[in-house]
């Protein structure tokens, strides 16, 4: 079980989680980098708006990766199905040729 003190956007609090300290710090560092980029590009945003935008950006990143993984899985399934259909077609052709 790990703990982490979060100091972002004018607030500070401590969390405890089932993950280890190093992992929690990596998450915070990544989130902090997103916050910093937003603050550099949109310097006059309210802290809550910045936090919401950071969450949306991270969700977009996660969803894009999930969508890509799902697309690859579907493509692989389609290739397997196509191979199966080709095998069946070849067997039918062979059967017809034997009869003729």
TIMI-2910 file (N, C-alpha, C, CB; in pm, 1 decimal, decimal comma, always signed):
<rs>
+----------+----------+----------+----------+----------+----------+----------+----------+----------+----------+----------+----------+------+
!      n_x !      n_y !      n_z !     ca_x !     ca_y !     ca_z !      c_x !      c_y !      c_z !     cb_x !     cb_y !     cb_z ! resn !
+----------+----------+----------+----------+----------+----------+----------+----------+----------+----------+----------+----------+------+
!    +85,3 !   -118,2 !     +0,0 !     +0,0 !     +0,0 !     +0,0 !    +89,0 !   +123,2 !     +0,0 !    -96,6 !     +0,5 !   +122,5 !  Unk !
!    +54,4 !   +218,4 !    -86,9 !   +135,3 !   +337,8 !    -98,0 !    +58,7 !   +461,2 !    -58,2 !   +187,0 !   +352,8 !   -237,2 !  Unk !
!   +133,9 !   +566,8 !    -41,1 !    +72,0 !   +695,4 !    -11,1 !   +142,3 !   +802,6 !    -93,2 !    +79,1 !   +727,9 !   +141,6 !  Unk !
!    +69,8 !   +912,2 !   -115,1 !   +123,1 !  +1018,3 !   -198,8 !    +61,1 !  +1150,0 !   -155,7 !    +96,0 !   +990,5 !   -348,9 !  Unk !
!   +143,8 !  +1252,5 !   -147,8 !    +94,3 !  +1386,8 !   -122,7 !    +84,9 !  +1459,2 !   -255,8 !   +186,0 !  +1463,6 !    -23,0 !  Unk !
!    -33,9 !  +1507,7 !   -286,3 !    -59,7 !  +1575,4 !   -413,1 !    -67,1 !  +1725,3 !   -386,7 !   -191,5 !  +1523,4 !   -479,7 !  Unk !
!    +13,2 !  +1799,0 !   -461,7 !    +12,2 !  +1945,1 !   -453,6 !     -3,7 !  +1997,8 !   -595,2 !   +143,2 !  +2001,3 !   -385,6 !  Unk !
!   -128,0 !  +2029,6 !   -631,6 !   -157,8 !  +2076,4 !   -766,7 !   -266,7 !  +2182,0 !   -763,0 !   -200,1 !  +1959,4 !   -856,7 !  Unk !
!   -256,1 !  +2275,7 !   -853,3 !   -362,4 !  +2373,2 !   -878,7 !   -412,2 !  +2442,1 !   -752,7 !   -477,7 !  +2305,9 !   -946,8 !  Unk !
!   -320,8 !  +2472,7 !   -662,9 !   -355,6 !  +2547,4 !   -543,0 !   -415,6 !  +2465,2 !   -431,0 !   -449,1 !  +2653,5 !   -578,2 !  Unk !
!   -407,1 !  +2333,5 !   -441,0 !   -459,0 !  +2248,9 !   -334,6 !   -355,7 !  +2143,5 !   -298,5 !   -591,8 !  +2182,8 !   -376,4 !  Unk !
!   -368,9 !  +2090,5 !   -179,5 !   -276,5 !  +1988,2 !   -133,4 !   -353,2 !  +1887,5 !    -48,7 !   -159,0 !  +2050,8 !    -53,1 !  Unk !
!   -329,1 !  +1759,4 !    -74,5 !   -390,5 !  +1654,0 !     +5,9 !   -310,9 !  +1526,0 !     -9,5 !   -537,7 !  +1631,6 !    -34,8 !  Unk !
!   -335,2 !  +1433,0 !    +79,0 !   -262,8 !  +1306,6 !    +78,9 !   -360,6 !  +1194,1 !    +47,0 !   -192,2 !  +1282,2 !   +215,5 !  Unk !
!   -312,5 !  +1098,1 !    -33,2 !   -395,2 !   +981,5 !    -64,3 !   -322,2 !   +854,5 !    -23,9 !   -431,1 !   +977,8 !   -214,4 !  Unk !
!   -397,2 !   +752,2 !     +3,8 !   -345,2 !   +618,0 !    +25,9 !   -410,1 !   +528,4 !    -78,8 !   -373,8 !   +566,9 !   +173,0 !  Unk !
!   -331,3 !   +437,5 !   -134,7 !   -383,2 !   +350,1 !   -239,7 !   -317,5 !   +213,3 !   -229,1 !   -359,1 !   +411,4 !   -379,9 !  Unk !
!   -372,0 !   +120,0 !   -303,3 !   -318,4 !    -16,5 !   -302,0 !   -193,3 !    -30,2 !   -387,6 !   -423,7 !   -114,2 !   -350,1 !  Unk !
!   -158,6 !    +73,2 !   -462,2 !    -37,7 !    +72,3 !   -545,8 !    +82,3 !   +118,4 !   -463,5 !    -55,9 !   +163,4 !   -671,1 !  Unk !
!   +202,7 !    +88,9 !   -516,4 !   +321,3 !   +131,3 !   -442,3 !   +351,6 !   +279,9 !   -467,5 !   +442,8 !    +44,4 !   -481,9 !  Unk !
!   +434,6 !   +335,9 !   -381,7 !   +465,7 !   +478,9 !   -386,5 !   +522,2 !   +521,1 !   -522,2 !   +564,8 !   +514,2 !   -276,4 !  Unk !
!   +611,6 !   +440,0 !   -577,3 !   +675,6 !   +474,1 !   -704,8 !   +572,1 !   +486,0 !   -816,1 !   +781,3 !   +368,7 !   -742,0 !  Unk !
!   +480,2 !   +391,3 !   -823,5 !   +375,6 !   +393,9 !   -925,7 !   +286,8 !   +517,3 !   -908,7 !   +290,4 !   +265,4 !   -919,2 !  Unk !
!   +248,7 !   +546,0 !   -786,8 !   +165,9 !   +663,4 !   -760,2 !   +237,1 !   +791,5 !   -801,5 !   +128,5 !   +669,7 !   -612,1 !  Unk !
!   +366,8 !   +797,6 !   -773,5 !   +444,2 !   +916,4 !   -811,6 !   +451,4 !   +929,8 !   -964,0 !   +586,7 !   +909,6 !   -751,9 !  Unk !
!   +463,7 !   +818,3 !  -1034,8 !   +465,3 !   +822,6 !  -1181,5 !   +332,4 !   +876,7 !  -1235,3 !   +493,0 !   +681,6 !  -1239,5 !  Unk !
!   +222,3 !   +831,9 !  -1177,2 !    +91,6 !   +882,8 !  -1219,1 !    +81,5 !  +1033,4 !  -1195,6 !    -21,0 !   +809,9 !  -1143,9 !  Unk !
!   +122,9 !  +1075,8 !  -1077,4 !   +117,9 !  +1218,6 !  -1045,2 !   +207,4 !  +1298,9 !  -1138,0 !   +159,0 !  +1242,2 !   -899,9 !  Unk !
!   +326,1 !  +1248,3 !  -1166,3 !   +418,2 !  +1318,5 !  -1255,8 !   +356,9 !  +1334,5 !  -1395,3 !   +552,4 !  +1242,8 !  -1265,0 !  Unk !
!   +293,6 !  +1229,0 !  -1443,9 !   +231,6 !  +1234,9 !  -1576,0 !   +116,9 !  +1336,3 !  -1575,9 !   +180,2 !  +1095,0 !  -1618,4 !  Unk !
!    +30,4 !  +1328,2 !  -1475,6 !    -81,1 !  +1421,3 !  -1465,6 !    -29,6 !  +1565,2 !  -1452,2 !   -171,1 !  +1384,7 !  -1345,7 !  Unk !
!    +74,5 !  +1583,3 !  -1373,2 !   +132,9 !  +1716,7 !  -1354,9 !   +186,2 !  +1771,8 !  -1486,5 !   +245,5 !  +1712,2 !  -1250,6 !  Unk !
!   +244,1 !  +1684,0 !  -1570,4 !   +295,8 !  +1730,2 !  -1699,6 !   +182,2 !  +1776,0 !  -1790,5 !   +376,7 !  +1618,7 !  -1768,2 !  Unk !
!    +68,3 !  +1708,6 !  -1784,6 !    -48,4 !  +1750,3 !  -1862,7 !    -98,4 !  +1886,2 !  -1812,3 !   -161,7 !  +1643,4 !  -1854,2 !  Unk !
!   -106,3 !  +1900,4 !  -1680,9 !   -149,0 !  +2027,4 !  -1620,0 !    -55,4 !  +2140,3 !  -1663,6 !   -151,5 !  +2016,2 !  -1464,5 !  Unk !
!    +74,1 !  +2115,1 !  -1658,3 !   +172,9 !  +2218,0 !  -1694,6 !   +156,9 !  +2260,8 !  -1840,4 !   +315,9 !  +2166,0 !  -1670,6 !  Unk !
!   +137,1 !  +2164,7 !  -1930,2 !   +117,7 !  +2198,5 !  -2071,5 !     -7,3 !  +2283,8 !  -2090,0 !   +107,6 !  +2070,7 !  -2156,8 !  Unk !
!   -114,8 !  +2247,3 !  -2021,1 !   -237,4 !  +2326,2 !  -2031,1 !   -216,9 !  +2467,5 !  -1977,9 !   -350,8 !  +2257,8 !  -1955,2 !  Unk !
!   -149,0 !  +2479,2 !  -1866,1 !   -126,4 !  +2611,7 !  -1806,8 !    -38,2 !  +2697,2 !  -1897,3 !    -61,8 !  +2598,4 !  -1667,4 !  Unk !
!    +55,7 !  +2634,9 !  -1968,1 !   +139,4 !  +2710,2 !  -2061,6 !    +59,6 !  +2756,5 !  -2183,2 !   +258,1 !  +2625,3 !  -2106,6 !  Unk !
!    -33,6 !  +2674,1 !  -2229,5 !   -112,2 !  +2707,6 !  -2348,0 !   -236,5 !  +2790,5 !  -2316,2 !   -153,0 !  +2581,3 !  -2418,9 !  Unk !
!   -290,7 !  +2773,7 !  -2197,3 !   -411,2 !  +2845,9 !  -2155,0 !   -387,2 !  +2905,1 !  -2016,3 !   -536,4 !  +2751,6 !  -2154,2 !  Unk !
!   -305,6 !  +3008,0 !  -2007,2 !   -259,9 !  +3056,1 !  -1876,5 !   -368,2 !  +3115,4 !  -1786,6 !   -155,5 !  +3157,8 !  -1897,0 !  Unk !
!   -479,4 !  +3157,8 !  -1838,6 !   -580,1 !  +3225,5 !  -1756,9 !   -696,7 !  +3134,8 !  -1716,1 !   -633,6 !  +3344,6 !  -1831,7 !  Unk !
!   -682,4 !  +3004,8 !  -1730,6 !   -788,7 !  +2912,0 !  -1694,3 !   -799,1 !  +2898,2 !  -1542,9 !   -764,4 !  +2775,2 !  -1758,5 !  Unk !
!   -919,5 !  +2877,1 !  -1496,7 !   -942,9 !  +2846,5 !  -1355,8 !   -886,0 !  +2707,5 !  -1325,7 !  -1095,8 !  +2853,5 !  -1321,1 !  Unk !
!   -840,9 !  +2682,5 !  -1202,8 !   -786,3 !  +2550,4 !  -1168,4 !   -881,4 !  +2434,3 !  -1196,9 !   -748,9 !  +2548,1 !  -1023,4 !  Unk !
!  -1009,2 !  +2452,4 !  -1168,8 !  -1105,5 !  +2345,6 !  -1194,3 !  -1115,7 !  +2317,4 !  -1343,8 !  -1243,5 !  +2382,5 !  -1137,4 !  Unk !
!  -1117,1 !  +2421,8 !  -1425,4 !  -1122,6 !  +2403,4 !  -1569,6 !   -998,1 !  +2330,3 !  -1619,5 !  -1136,9 !  +2538,7 !  -1640,2 !  Unk !
!   -883,9 !  +2366,6 !  -1566,5 !   -759,1 !  +2301,2 !  -1604,2 !   -762,7 !  +2153,1 !  -1568,0 !   -640,1 !  +2369,5 !  -1536,1 !  Unk !
!   -811,6 !  +2123,5 !  -1447,9 !   -820,2 !  +1984,4 !  -1403,9 !   -914,9 !  +1904,4 !  -1493,1 !   -866,7 !  +1977,3 !  -1257,8 !  Unk !
!  -1028,0 !  +1965,0 !  -1529,5 !  -1124,8 !  +1896,4 !  -1616,4 !  -1064,6 !  +1873,0 !  -1754,3 !  -1255,6 !  +1978,4 !  -1628,4 !  Unk !
!  -1001,0 !  +1975,0 !  -1809,8 !   -937,4 !  +1959,1 !  -1941,2 !   -829,7 !  +1850,8 !  -1938,3 !   -876,3 !  +2092,3 !  -1987,2 !  Unk !
!   -750,7 !  +1847,0 !  -1831,3 !   -647,0 !  +1743,9 !  -1818,6 !   -711,0 !  +1605,5 !  -1815,8 !   -562,1 !  +1766,7 !  -1690,8 !  Unk !
!   -820,2 !  +1592,5 !  -1742,7 !   -890,6 !  +1464,2 !  -1737,7 !   -942,7 !  +1423,1 !  -1874,2 !  -1005,5 !  +1471,1 !  -1639,0 !  Unk !
!   -997,5 !  +1517,9 !  -1948,4 !  -1048,4 !  +1488,5 !  -2082,1 !   -935,0 !  +1447,5 !  -2176,1 !  -1122,8 !  +1610,1 !  -2138,8 !  Unk !
!   -822,6 !  +1517,2 !  -2168,5 !   -707,8 !  +1481,8 !  -2252,6 !   -657,9 !  +1340,6 !  -2222,6 !   -594,1 !  +1582,5 !  -2232,5 !  Unk !
!   -652,3 !  +1305,6 !  -2095,2 !   -606,7 !  +1172,2 !  -2057,5 !   -708,8 !  +1067,1 !  -2101,2 !   -582,6 !  +1164,0 !  -1905,3 !  Unk !
!   -837,3 !  +1097,7 !  -2087,4 !   -941,4 !  +1005,2 !  -2134,9 !   -931,3 !   +985,7 !  -2285,4 !  -1081,7 !  +1057,5 !  -2097,7 !  Unk !
!   -906,2 !  +1093,8 !  -2357,9 !   -890,1 !  +1084,9 !  -2502,7 !   -773,4 !   +993,8 !  -2538,5 !   -869,0 !  +1224,2 !  -2563,1 !  Unk !
!   -664,3 !  +1011,3 !  -2467,7 !   -545,4 !   +928,7 !  -2492,0 !   -576,3 !   +780,8 !  -2465,4 !   -427,3 !   +975,9 !  -2402,9 !  Unk !
!   -641,0 !   +754,4 !  -2355,5 !   -676,8 !   +617,1 !  -2319,8 !   -775,2 !   +558,4 !  -2420,1 !   -736,4 !   +612,2 !  -2178,8 !  Unk !
!   -877,3 !   +634,8 !  -2456,2 !   -978,7 !   +586,7 !  -2549,7 !   -917,1 !   +560,2 !  -2687,0 !  -1093,6 !   +688,5 !  -2561,5 !  Unk !
!   -827,3 !   +648,4 !  -2731,1 !   -761,3 !   +629,2 !  -2860,6 !   -680,5 !   +500,4 !  -2861,9 !   -670,4 !   +748,3 !  -2893,1 !  Unk !
!   -608,5 !   +473,5 !  -2754,2 !   -530,8 !   +349,6 !  -2745,9 !   -621,8 !   +228,7 !  -2741,9 !   -440,3 !   +350,9 !  -2622,8 !  Unk !
!   -731,1 !   +237,8 !  -2668,5 !   -827,0 !   +127,0 !  -2660,6 !   -889,1 !   +103,0 !  -2796,7 !   -936,9 !   +155,9 !  -2555,9 !  Unk !
!   -927,7 !   +210,6 !  -2866,2 !   -987,9 !   +198,7 !  -2998,4 !   -889,5 !   +133,7 !  -3095,7 !  -1031,9 !   +337,0 !  -3050,5 !  Unk !
!   -763,4 !   +173,5 !  -3090,3 !   -662,1 !   +114,4 !  -3177,5 !   -645,5 !    -34,4 !  -3149,2 !   -528,1 !   +186,4 !  -3160,0 !  Unk !
!   -642,0 !    -71,2 !  -3023,3 !   -627,9 !   -212,4 !  -2985,3 !   -750,1 !   -291,8 !  -3031,0 !   -608,9 !   -226,5 !  -2831,8 !  Unk !
!   -870,6 !   -234,7 !  -3015,1 !   -992,8 !   -302,0 !  -3058,9 !   -993,5 !   -319,3 !  -3210,9 !  -1117,0 !   -222,7 !  -3013,7 !  Unk !
!   -947,2 !   -216,7 !  -3283,3 !   -942,6 !   -223,3 !  -3429,3 !   -847,5 !   -333,0 !  -3475,1 !   -899,8 !    -88,1 !  -3488,2 !  Unk !
!   -733,5 !   -344,5 !  -3409,4 !   -637,2 !   -449,5 !  -3443,2 !   -697,7 !   -586,5 !  -3417,0 !   -506,7 !   -432,3 !  -3362,6 !  Unk !
!   -767,4 !   -601,1 !  -3304,9 !   -830,3 !   -729,2 !  -3271,4 !   -935,2 !   -767,1 !  -3375,3 !   -894,4 !   -722,9 !  -3131,8 !  Unk !
!  -1016,9 !   -670,1 !  -3418,1 !  -1119,4 !   -696,4 !  -3519,8 !  -1052,3 !   -734,9 !  -3650,6 !  -1211,2 !   -572,6 !  -3540,0 !  Unk !
!   -946,9 !   -666,4 !  -3687,1 !   -875,5 !   -696,1 !  -3810,7 !   -819,4 !   -838,2 !  -3808,5 !   -762,6 !   -594,8 !  -3832,7 !  Unk !
!   -764,7 !   -879,0 !  -3696,1 !   -712,1 !  -1014,4 !  -3683,8 !   -823,8 !  -1117,0 !  -3694,5 !   -637,7 !  -1031,1 !  -3551,5 !  Unk !
!   -938,8 !  -1088,5 !  -3633,6 !  -1053,3 !  -1179,0 !  -3643,2 !  -1102,2 !  -1189,1 !  -3787,3 !  -1167,4 !  -1131,7 !  -3551,8 !  Unk !
!  -1103,6 !  -1076,7 !  -3858,1 !  -1146,8 !  -1077,2 !  -3996,9 !  -1050,4 !  -1159,6 !  -4083,1 !  -1157,1 !   -933,1 !  -4050,3 !  Unk !
!   -921,3 !  -1146,5 !  -4057,2 !   -822,6 !  -1225,2 !  -4132,3 !   -840,7 !  -1374,3 !  -4106,9 !   -680,0 !  -1182,6 !  -4094,6 !  Unk !
!   -868,1 !  -1412,3 !  -3982,6 !   -891,0 !  -1552,8 !  -3950,0 !  -1016,1 !  -1604,4 !  -4019,2 !   -902,9 !  -1571,8 !  -3798,6 !  Unk !
!  -1120,6 !  -1523,4 !  -4019,3 !  -1245,0 !  -1562,4 !  -4085,0 !  -1223,9 !  -1576,0 !  -4235,7 !  -1356,2 !  -1459,9 !  -4055,3 !  Unk !
!  -1153,0 !  -1482,7 !  -4294,9 !  -1124,4 !  -1488,2 !  -4438,2 !  -1044,8 !  -1613,4 !  -4473,2 !  -1047,9 !  -1363,1 !  -4482,3 !  Unk !
!   -946,7 !  -1646,9 !  -4392,2 !   -867,6 !  -1768,5 !  -4414,3 !   -956,7 !  -1891,2 !  -4405,8 !   -752,7 !  -1778,8 !  -4311,9 !  Unk !
!  -1046,0 !  -1892,8 !  -4309,4 !  -1138,5 !  -2005,6 !  -4293,4 !  -1230,4 !  -2017,5 !  -4416,3 !  -1223,4 !  -1988,4 !  -4163,9 !  Unk !
!  -1282,6 !  -1904,2 !  -4462,5 !  -1369,4 !  -1904,4 !  -4580,7 !  -1292,2 !  -1951,2 !  -4703,2 !  -1428,2 !  -1764,1 !  -4605,4 !  Unk !
!  -1168,0 !  -1908,2 !  -4718,2 !  -1084,5 !  -1952,2 !  -4830,6 !  -1061,6 !  -2102,5 !  -4826,7 !   -950,0 !  -1879,2 !  -4829,4 !  Unk !
!  -1037,8 !  -2156,1 !  -4707,8 !  -1019,6 !  -2301,1 !  -4692,3 !  -1144,5 !  -2377,2 !  -4735,7 !   -985,2 !  -2335,7 !  -4546,4 !  Unk !
!  -1260,2 !  -2328,0 !  -4692,2 !  -1386,0 !  -2393,0 !  -4729,4 !  -1406,2 !  -2386,1 !  -4881,2 !  -1505,5 !  -2326,9 !  -4655,7 !  Unk !
!  -1380,6 !  -2269,7 !  -4938,9 !  -1396,5 !  -2253,3 !  -5083,8 !  -1303,6 !  -2347,7 !  -5159,4 !  -1368,9 !  -2107,5 !  -5125,0 !  Unk !
!  -1181,2 !  -2360,8 !  -5113,0 !  -1086,2 !  -2450,4 !  -5179,7 !  -1131,8 !  -2595,7 !  -5169,6 !   -945,8 !  -2434,9 !  -5118,7 !  Unk !
!  -1184,7 !  -2635,5 !  -5056,1 !  -1236,2 !  -2772,9 !  -5039,7 !  -1354,1 !  -2796,7 !  -5133,9 !  -1279,4 !  -2798,5 !  -4892,2 !  Unk !
!  -1441,5 !  -2698,2 !  -5147,8 !  -1554,0 !  -2711,4 !  -5240,2 !  -1505,0 !  -2725,1 !  -5384,9 !  -1648,2 !  -2590,3 !  -5227,2 !  Unk !
!  -1408,3 !  -2643,6 !  -5421,8 !  -1351,3 !  -2651,1 !  -5556,6 !  -1289,5 !  -2788,1 !  -5580,5 !  -1245,7 !  -2540,6 !  -5577,4 !  Unk !
!  -1214,4 !  -2837,2 !  -5481,1 !  -1154,2 !  -2970,5 !  -5494,3 !  -1259,4 !  -3078,9 !  -5508,6 !  -1066,0 !  -3000,7 !  -5374,1 !  Unk !
!  -1368,5 !  -3069,3 !  -5433,1 !  -1478,1 !  -3166,9 !  -5441,2 !  -1543,8 !  -3163,7 !  -5579,3 !  -1583,5 !  -3139,0 !  -5331,7 !  Unk !
!  -1567,7 !  -3043,4 !  -5630,4 !  -1629,2 !  -3030,0 !  -5762,4 !  -1538,2 !  -3088,7 !  -5868,9 !  -1659,8 !  -2882,5 !  -5793,7 !  Unk !
!  -1408,3 !  -3061,3 !  -5858,1 !  -1312,8 !  -3113,2 !  -5957,3 !  -1307,6 !  -3264,4 !  -5953,5 !  -1172,9 !  -3055,9 !  -5933,1 !  Unk !
!  -1321,6 !  -3325,2 !  -5837,1 !  -1320,3 !  -3472,2 !  -5826,7 !  -1444,1 !  -3532,1 !  -5894,6 !  -1314,3 !  -3516,4 !  -5677,6 !  Unk !
!  -1557,6 !  -3466,3 !  -5880,4 !  -1681,2 !  -3515,8 !  -5940,1 !  -1673,9 !  -3502,9 !  -6091,8 !  -1803,7 !  -3439,1 !  -5884,9 !  Unk !
!  -1616,2 !  -3396,3 !  -6140,7 !  -1607,6 !  -3373,2 !  -6285,0 !  -1500,9 !  -3463,0 !  -6341,5 !  -1577,5 !  -3224,7 !  -6317,5 !  Unk !
+----------+----------+----------+----------+----------+----------+----------+----------+----------+----------+----------+----------+------+
</rs>
